[in-house]
Amino acid sequence: MRLHRLDLTAFGPFGGSQTVDFDELSAAGLFLLHGPTGAGKTSVLDGVCYALYGAVPGARQSGQGLTLRSDHAAAATRTSVTLELTVAGRRLEITRQPPWERPKKRGTGSTLDKAQSWLREYDGTAGSWKDLSRSHQEIGEEITQLLGMSREQFCQVVLLPQGDFARFLRADAEARGKLLGRLFDTHRFAEVEKRLAERRRTAEAQVREGDAALLADAHRMQQAAGDAMELPELAPGEPGLAEAVLSAAAVARATAREQLTIAHCRLAAAESRQAAAERDLADVRELDRLQRRFAQARERAALLEERADGYHQAQARMERARKAEAVAPALELREAAEAEHRRAAAAEARARGLLPETFAEAGAAGLASAARRSAEELGGLDSARRAEQRLGRLIAERADLEHEERSDEDVLQEAETWLAGWDESRAGLQQDVESAQEAATRAEQLAVQREPARKRLAAARQRDEFARDTDDAQRQVIEATERALKARAEWLEVKEQRLNGIAAELAAQLTEGAPCAVCGATEHPAPARKDAGHVDRETEESALAASQHADEERAEAERRLAFVQRALAAAQGEAGDTSTEELAVQVEELERQYAQARGLASALHTATEQLRQAERERERRLTAQREAAVRTASRGARRDALDRERTALEAELAEARGEAGSVAVRAAQLERQAALLTDAADTARVAEDTAQRLKDADARLADAAFRAGFDTPGAAAAALLDDAAHRDLQHRLDAWQDEEAAVRAVLAETDTAEAARQPDADVTGAERVAADAAGRVREAASARDAAARRCAELDRLSARAATGLRRLAPLREEYDRVARLSALAAGTSADNERKMRLESYVLAARLEQVAAAATARLQRMSSGRYTLVHSDDRSGRGRSGLGLHVVDAWTGRERDTSTLSGGETFFASLALALGLADVVTDEAGGVRLDTLFIDEGFGSLDDQTLDEVLDVLDALRERDRSVGIVSHVADLRRRIHAQLEVVKGRSGSVLRQRGGG
């Protein structure tokens, strides 16, 4: 990789555009980058790193690139870095622009532009540049692939920071490991260690889980086997656990099978004894049943003997009842005739009680004759009754005519009065409808105007509020600007005071015998002194922080002012110049008119409906007026005809009703009298007939009782039984006969009589013996089942344990293998004698290469005195692998690099840095690094050592390399002619290049 040109604009301390021609500087092979402290020497190297990787080295990288912008740059100038280089035979140009907060093109305030990147390649054939990419990610991947190293590796290999390597020489193994790990990217080996450890833990957990499951099965086996199994006193994961569990399980299974065989034999014997006991119990129960049957039959026979008289009486009672059944029809006929006669006599008495006393002694024929005379008189009143009904209708009709006449007169009067005011009423209603219609139209027009007026009023209120906010924001911007200018002036003044007294500040850090950081001298005859007004670094940084804080407040105030001004312009465009009070009055008046119009328009439907109802009422009243006039004309003739007919009917009725109040009253009297006489005559005839039938029934009953053998009809009636009594008596007779037959049959049975002659059966004793036998069978069966379940459970658990062990065997082998590899990679295995981790082992090999490459230059710088060697000895209880020693040829002894002096440490770290650059370059795929930078440290060397170091660096030109030394040692300016000077000023730093080829 060779650098050609670097362009910096508004970057770091450079307020304007600066260009570095590396081709001119590299022609001399060795060039010097110098300038006062704080001028920006490191910023040149930062520009190279930022162009390649889009970031600056280590601690100087912060934010998203906003801090890279120069504070001295003009507001309209964008920060930009362009680097032209050749790498892998390709000439490339990289341009990067970090994020930029620029002023807005319109209005006030600022806006943030995103970061941009360009990658171009020079086409030698066409003689022009061609674009390759504008993507940050693509450019980063392309550069990393071409250089073969990350940003951290580049900063260590190309931008050689001597302070870092001096610390590397004095560091312990852990610190060296971290640095080398970043440079050689050995993270993958650490990941291998981590992955092996994770696999070991995973396999161990699985093995422990399998052993825990096996041990759980063993506990279940122990529960199932009882005292026949003893568990091994081993924890999950301990060796021998599986074999011990399987052995104990085999013993438990054998014991369980022996117990099962014994249980089978005990059950068979118990079942045999139970069968014999059951047979004996059945025989005893049968004997007991027969004995009890014979005793019960004897008791039933004695009871029948005691109840024989009752049986014979019941037989006699049944015989008398059968004879009385022949008289029953005559008894029923006589009872029916007597009941009928009683009902007829009672009806006759009620009918005679309603007649006058003149008919009390009259017979049925006399009553019938009187009823016929009353009916004949009633028939003569039919004509008068019709006349009386007609007269009632005439009177009602005459009253209706008079009522209609009065109603028609009212209708005519009301219609005439109502119609007289019709025209005026109709005009008023029509006016109401038209007014409501006009109001509805007006309301629609006002509704269209309401919303724009409201929006304009709201905009006017926002306009007033934004106007007040604008005044406040402008006042805040002015105050913030004044504070920012004041703070910046104070910071520049403090900075200038510190720069004027920087010599005293540096002198305060001098130590007798230690080299000066500026000139490198170890003697300090006249160090500068601080005066009374000296400004230290903390004061300057505090002033700078105050200035930056004031700038941020000013920018924030400007952004707020721009926002408020845009909002004010939008509100003014919508509200216009009319004041808010006027717009509020207009809106209020518009709302009032709209509400009034809506109120009037709401009456439109009511007014229209009232007009239609009034027109319908007018038609109804005109029709009623015409109909009333017609009815009035026809009523006169009808009234005269009704009066004449009424006079004739009244004369006829006066003659017909006699002393009664009316014909109807007289007719009702005759109708009642005729009905009562007719009813009395009928009941008298019925009573005579029922008396004759009762007499005939008495004669037939006496004859039937005599033929059946009874002295009187009453004796026959007493001998009769009803259905329920007959059934009960017959049932008792049948039951006695059945019981007698059953008792005789039982007493005649041979086996029952034989059983009765034997001793009494002992059923309780036989049942007790059988129950004891059944209990022993249940106990034996329960023991047999428990033994069988125990065998089955042990077989199942043993099979599951064996299956689990077969499944666990490959996992256990995998765990053993992974555990050995993990311990070996982690340095904890006994096979790893030096206790070196895998990553440390790889880094030790790289460190050995670096030490060999650095020794070639260190021997030349030290005139053959010193040699760097790698040591893998352990330090104390730590792990070995990353030790670094120096061999002193003058003494022949090997010692630690931390014992080197200041100057020796510098050229040793320089040799180490150059050697590391060679190794990393080879590691990155052999990419040639034609441009290197070495930062500071030369002030600690004496003249002879400095010459030797410069000879080594100058020898790099033989390999067509260019080396840039970053230093402000005055002697180097005389020795190195090609120089790049950084000059600082109040308006920013500038670059001056001279002495190139």
CORQUIQUI-V335722 format. One line per field, one symbol per residue. phi: phi as a letter, one per 40 degrees, with the letter a starting at -180 (. if undefined). burial: I if it has 24 or more other C-alpha atoms within 12 Angstrom, else O. A space follows every 50 residues. Layout:
phi->???
burial->???
//
This chain:
phi->.bcbabbbbfbgcccbbbbbccccccccgbbbbbiccgchcccccccccc ccbgaccfcccagbhccccccccccccccabbbbabafgbcbbbbbbcdb cbcccbgbgbbbcccbabbbbcccccgacbcbabcdcccccccccccgac ccccccccbcccdcccccccccccccccccccccfcdcccccdccccccc cccccccccccccccccccccccccgccabcccbcdgccgcccccccccc cccccccccccccccccccccccccccccccccccccccccccccccccc cccccccccccccccccccccccccccdcccccccccccccccccccccc ccccccccbccccccccccccccccccccccccccccccccccccccccc ccccccccccccccccccccbccccccccccccccccccccccccccccc cdccccccccccdccccccccccccccccccccccccccccccccccccc bcccccccccbcgcccccbgccbbcbccbcccbcbccccccccccccccc cccccccccccccccccccccccccgcccccccccccccccccccccccc cccccccccccccccccccccccccccccccccccccccccccccccccc cccccccgcccacccccccccccccccccccccccccccccccccccccc cccccccchbcbccccccccbccccccccccccccccccccccccccccc cccccccccccbcccccccccccccccccccccccccccccccccccccc ccccccccdcccccccccccccccccgbccccccfccccccccccccccc cccccdcccccbfgcbbcbcbbccbgcccchbcbbbbcccbgbbbccccc cccccccccccccccccccccccchgccbcbbbbbfhcccbccccccccc cccccccccgbbbbbcabcccccccbccbbbbbbacchcbbbbagcc
burial->IIIIIIIIIIIIIIIIIIIIIIIIIIIIIIIIIIIIIOIIIIIIIIIIII IIIIIIIOOOOOOOIIOIIIIIIOOOIIIIIIIIIIIOOOIIIIIIIIII IIOOOOOOIIOOOOIIIIIIIOOOOOOOOOOOIOOIOOIIOIIIOIIIII IIIIIIIIIIIIIIIIIIIIIIIIOIIOIIIIIIIIOOOIOOIOOIIOII OOIIOIIIOIIIIIIIIIIIIIOIIOOIIIIIOOOIIOOOIIOIIIOIII IIIOIIIOIIOOIIOOIOOIIOOIOOIIOIIOOIOOIIOIIOIIOOIIOI IOOIOOOOOOIOOIOOOIOIIOIIIIIIOIIOOIOOIIOOIOOIIOOIOO IIOOIOOOIOOOIIOOIIOIIOOIIOOIOOIIOIIOIIOOIOOIOOOIOO IOOOIOOIOOIIOOIOOOIOOOOOOIOOIIOIIOIIIOIIOIIOOIOOOI OOIIOIIIIIIIIIOIIOIIOOIIOIIOOIIOIIOOIIOIIIOIIOIIIO IIIIIIIOOIOOOOIIIIIIIOOOOOOOOOOOOIIIOOOIOOIIOIIIOI IOIIIIIIIIIIIIIOIIIOIIOOIIOOOIOOIIOOIOOIOOIIOOIIOI IOIIOOIIOOIOOIOOOIOOIIOIIOOIOOIIOOIOOOIOOIOOOIOOII OIIOOIIOOOOIIIOIIIOIIOIIIIIIIIIIIIIIIOOIIOIIOOIIOO IIOIIOOIOIOOIOIIIOIIIOOOOOOOIIOOIOOIOOIIOOIOOIIOOO OIOOIIOOOOIOOOOIOOIIOOIIOOIOOIIOIIOIIIOIIOIIIOIIOI IIOIIOOIOOIIOOIOOIIOIIIIIIIOOOOOOIIIIIIIIIIIIIIIII IIIIIIIIIIIIIOIIIIIIIIOOOOOOIIIIIIIIIIOOOOOOIIIIOI OIIIIIIIIIIIIIIIIIIIIOIIOOIIIIIIIIIIIIIIIIOOIIIIII IIIIOIIOOOIIIIIIIIIOIIIOOIIIIIIIIIOOOIIIIIIIIIO
//
